[in-house]
Amino acid sequence: MGCDQLSPLLPAWRRCLLPQNRVKVTLDPDMAHPQLVVSQDNCSVRRESERQQVPDTPERFNYLWSVLGCQEFREGRHCWLVEVEGERVKYSWWAVGVARASVERKGYFNKSPEEGIWAVQYDEGQLKSLTSPTTLLSLSPVPTRIWVCLDCTQEQVSFINADNAVEIFTFTAASFNGESIRPWFWLWTEGIQLCLRNSTPKTPSPALGSSCNSPDTPASPLLGSAGAAQE
């Protein structure tokens, strides 16, 4: 992606730094809730009404409709692009963000920083950050293509509208507690899917097979401190 493909609303240096920190992220089907179906290339997930016949391992979510990414990050700055697709997007419920690798997998728990999740959630027309309590975000239109940007060094998680490069929300002073951090996805609605755009946006990602290989860590700095909100 060239720098000119990002919004001119950002200074040139910021438009260039975002793609340089882009990493390839894939979904781990062994961690997906039984009603979530991960695509063969591990780059998209949808929800089905019936539970799949999959082993109930300690790593698999069994209550919240969640799945984690294969990749774990402990240091550096990393960005990946998530796109929401489907005929029912306007009336859907979904969330994207990051979670500690040790996040609870069994039973109900709050989707919040206290439980090791930093994310934004869409509820049928309203986007909110999963702070405690949640923070409603005034955005029109609500973006369906979102950059998730993780800064392990500064302990920040930022969300950026991929269509105009406007910042959606930033968690600052996130309590990673020295743990590895993984991409996190939650999908309640059938008829839509969350897609990882690991190539040029609007272009289907190449098949990656079923392996979960960690990407190389880019060395370039990410965006500066956005200071949108404390957790």
C-alpha positions in Angstrom: 0.0 0.0 0.0 1.4 3.4 -1.0 1.3 6.3 1.4 -1.0 8.2 -1.0 -3.7 5.5 -0.4 -4.2 6.7 3.2 -6.1 9.9 3.9 -4.4 13.2 3.3 -5.9 14.3 6.6 -2.8 12.8 8.3 0.6 14.3 7.9 2.8 12.6 5.3 5.1 11.0 7.9 2.1 9.4 9.7 0.5 8.2 6.5 3.8 6.4 5.7 4.4 4.9 9.1 1.1 3.1 9.3 1.7 0.7 6.4 5.3 0.1 7.5 4.1 -1.4 10.8 1.6 -3.6 9.0 1.8 -7.3 9.9 0.2 -10.4 8.5 -2.4 -11.7 11.0 -4.3 -15.0 10.8 -7.0 -16.5 12.9 -6.4 -19.6 15.1 -9.4 -22.0 14.5 -8.3 -24.1 17.5 -9.3 -21.2 19.7 -12.6 -20.3 18.0 -16.0 -20.7 19.7 -17.8 -23.8 18.3 -20.3 -21.6 16.5 -17.6 -19.6 14.7 -16.3 -20.9 11.4 -12.8 -19.8 10.4 -12.1 -19.8 6.6 -9.6 -22.2 5.1 -7.0 -19.5 4.7 -7.6 -18.4 8.3 -8.3 -14.8 7.2 -12.0 -14.5 7.9 -14.6 -15.7 10.4 -18.4 -16.0 10.4 -20.9 -17.3 12.9 -23.3 -20.2 12.3 -26.4 -21.2 14.2 -25.2 -24.7 14.9 -22.2 -25.6 17.0 -19.4 -27.4 15.1 -18.2 -30.7 16.3 -14.8 -29.6 17.6 -12.9 -30.6 20.7 -13.5 -28.5 23.8 -9.9 -27.9 24.6 -8.7 -25.5 27.3 -7.7 -23.0 24.5 -11.1 -22.8 22.9 -13.7 -20.2 23.9 -16.9 -22.0 24.9 -19.2 -19.1 25.9 -18.3 -15.8 24.3 -18.3 -15.9 20.4 -14.6 -15.1 20.2 -11.4 -16.2 18.4 -7.8 -15.1 18.8 -5.2 -14.5 16.2 -2.3 -16.9 15.8 0.3 -14.2 16.3 1.6 -13.1 19.7 3.3 -9.8 20.3 5.5 -8.7 23.2 7.3 -5.8 21.8 7.3 -3.4 18.9 4.4 -1.8 17.0 2.0 -3.6 14.8 -1.0 -2.8 12.7 -3.6 -5.0 10.9 -6.7 -4.2 8.9 -10.1 -5.7 9.7 -13.1 -5.4 7.3 -16.7 -6.2 8.2 -18.7 -7.7 5.3 -22.2 -9.1 4.7 -25.7 -8.1 4.0 -26.6 -7.5 7.6 -23.7 -5.3 8.6 -25.9 -2.4 9.6 -27.8 -4.6 12.1 -24.9 -6.6 13.3 -23.0 -7.0 16.6 -19.2 -7.5 16.5 -16.0 -6.3 18.1 -12.3 -6.1 17.2 -9.2 -5.5 19.3 -6.5 -7.2 21.2 -6.4 -9.5 24.3 -3.8 -10.9 26.6 -2.7 -14.4 25.5 -3.9 -15.6 28.9 -7.5 -14.2 28.5 -10.2 -16.4 30.0 -11.7 -18.9 27.5 -14.4 -20.6 29.5 -17.7 -19.2 30.8 -18.9 -15.6 30.8 -16.7 -12.6 31.6 -16.8 -8.9 30.8 -15.1 -7.8 27.6 -13.0 -5.1 29.3 -9.4 -4.1 30.1 -9.8 -5.6 33.5 -10.3 -9.0 31.9 -7.4 -8.4 29.5 -9.4 -7.2 26.4 -8.9 -3.8 24.7 -11.5 -3.4 21.8 -14.2 -1.4 20.1 -17.6 -3.0 19.6 -20.4 -2.3 17.1 -24.0 -2.7 18.3 -26.6 -2.2 15.5 -25.5 1.3 14.5 -23.6 2.4 17.5 -19.8 2.0 18.0 -18.4 2.0 21.5 -15.1 1.4 23.2 -15.1 -1.5 25.7 -13.8 0.6 28.6 -15.3 0.2 32.1 -18.0 1.5 31.8 -18.2 1.5 28.0 -17.7 4.8 26.1 -20.1 5.6 23.2 -18.3 6.9 20.1 -20.0 9.5 17.9 -19.0 8.5 14.4 -21.0 9.0 11.2 -20.9 6.8 9.2 -19.6 4.1 11.5 -16.5 2.6 9.9 -16.5 -1.0 8.7 -12.8 -1.0 7.8 -10.7 -0.5 10.8 -6.9 -0.5 11.5 -6.1 -2.1 14.8 -2.7 -0.7 16.0 -0.9 -2.2 18.9 2.1 -0.4 20.5 3.6 -2.8 23.0 6.3 -0.4 24.1 3.9 2.4 25.0 1.2 0.0 26.0 -1.4 1.6 23.7 -4.1 0.2 21.4 -5.4 2.5 18.7 -8.3 2.1 16.3 -8.2 4.1 13.0 -10.9 4.4 10.3 -9.2 2.8 7.3 -11.3 4.9 4.9 -10.2 8.4 6.1 -7.4 7.6 8.6 -9.3 9.4 11.4 -8.6 8.0 14.9 -11.6 6.2 16.4 -10.3 5.6 19.9 -7.0 4.9 21.8 -6.5 3.0 25.0 -3.5 4.5 26.8 -1.6 3.0 29.8 -3.0 -0.5 29.0 -2.1 -3.1 31.6 -0.4 -5.7 29.5 1.4 -6.9 32.6 4.4 -8.2 30.5 2.2 -10.7 28.8 2.0 -11.6 25.1 -0.8 -9.8 23.3 -2.9 -11.4 20.5 -5.5 -10.0 18.0 -9.0 -10.6 19.3 -12.4 -10.9 17.5 -15.9 -11.2 18.7 -18.9 -11.9 16.4 -22.5 -12.3 17.6 -24.4 -11.9 14.3 -25.0 -14.5 11.6 -24.8 -13.4 8.0 -21.7 -11.2 8.2 -18.0 -12.0 8.5 -14.9 -10.3 9.9 -12.1 -10.3 7.3 -8.4 -9.7 7.8 -7.0 -7.8 4.8 -3.4 -9.0 4.7 -2.9 -7.7 1.1 -4.2 -4.6 -0.6 -7.6 -3.5 0.9 -10.6 -4.7 -1.1 -8.5 -7.6 -2.5 -9.0 -11.1 -1.1 -6.1 -12.3 0.9 -3.9 -15.2 -0.5 -4.5 -18.6 0.9 -2.2 -19.2 3.9 -3.1 -22.8 4.7 -3.8 -23.9 8.2 -0.5 -23.0 9.7 0.0 -20.1 12.1 3.3 -18.6 11.3 4.4 -15.4 13.2 5.2 -12.5 10.9 8.5 -10.6 11.0 8.3 -7.6 13.4 8.6 -4.3 11.6 11.1 -1.9 13.1 9.5 1.5 12.2 7.7 3.5 15.0 3.9 3.7 14.9 1.8 6.8 15.5 2.7 9.1 18.3 0.7 9.1 21.6 -2.9 9.8 20.6 -4.0 10.3 24.2 -7.7 9.6 23.5 -8.6 7.9 26.8 -7.2 6.1 29.8 -8.6 2.7 30.5 
